[in-house]
């Protein structure tokens, strides 16, 4: 595993200046990117392994009332 993704970045801090205990800047950026990619409906699951963030799992959902033929293929469906 990439060390940048497995260790806390000492320069990451909360808005009030306290250092983060679990997430480093690379993990925060990865989570932010995953959230941005979800679109209007979706879920983000954080999977930990041995106390470290190991996987970020995204699931996209589609509003059945707004479905149009072919619209599920254009965005790749569930990821």
C-alpha positions in Angstrom: 0.0 0.0 0.0 1.1 3.5 -0.7 2.6 5.1 2.5 0.9 8.4 1.6 -2.5 6.7 1.9 -1.7 4.6 5.0 -0.2 7.2 7.3 -1.6 10.4 8.8 -0.1 13.5 7.3 1.2 15.6 10.2 0.2 18.8 8.3 -3.6 18.0 8.2 -5.5 19.9 10.8 -9.1 20.5 11.8 -10.6 24.0 11.2 -9.7 25.0 14.8 -6.1 24.1 14.2 -5.9 20.7 16.0 -4.0 18.0 14.2 -6.1 15.2 12.7 -5.6 11.8 14.4 -6.7 9.4 11.7 -6.9 11.0 8.2 -4.1 12.7 6.3 -4.4 15.1 3.4 -4.3 12.3 0.8 -7.2 10.5 2.4 -9.2 13.7 2.8 -8.6 14.5 -0.9 -9.6 11.0 -2.0 -12.8 11.1 0.0 -13.6 14.6 -1.4 -13.0 13.4 -4.9 -15.2 10.3 -4.4 -18.0 12.5 -3.0 -17.8 14.8 -5.9 -18.0 11.9 -8.3 -21.2 10.5 -6.8 -23.6 13.0 -8.3 -27.0 13.7 -6.8 -27.7 10.2 -5.4 -25.1 7.9 -3.9 -23.3 6.4 -1.0 -19.7 6.4 0.1 -18.4 3.6 2.3 -15.0 3.8 4.1 -13.5 0.4 4.7 -10.8 0.1 7.4 -8.2 -2.6 7.7 -6.1 -2.8 10.8 -7.1 0.7 11.8 -6.2 2.3 8.5 -8.3 3.5 5.6 -8.0 0.7 3.1 -10.8 1.2 0.6 -13.2 3.9 -0.5 -16.3 2.3 -2.1 -18.8 4.4 -4.0 -22.3 3.4 -5.0 -24.4 5.6 -7.3 -28.2 5.4 -7.3 -30.7 6.5 -9.9 -34.1 8.0 -9.3 -36.6 5.6 -10.9 -39.1 8.3 -11.4 -36.7 10.3 -13.5 -35.3 7.3 -15.5 -35.0 7.6 -19.3 -34.0 4.8 -21.6 -30.2 4.7 -22.0 -29.5 7.0 -19.0 -28.0 4.3 -16.9 -25.4 3.4 -19.5 -24.1 7.0 -19.9 -22.8 7.3 -16.4 -21.5 3.8 -16.0 -24.2 2.7 -13.6 -23.2 1.4 -10.1 -19.6 1.7 -9.3 
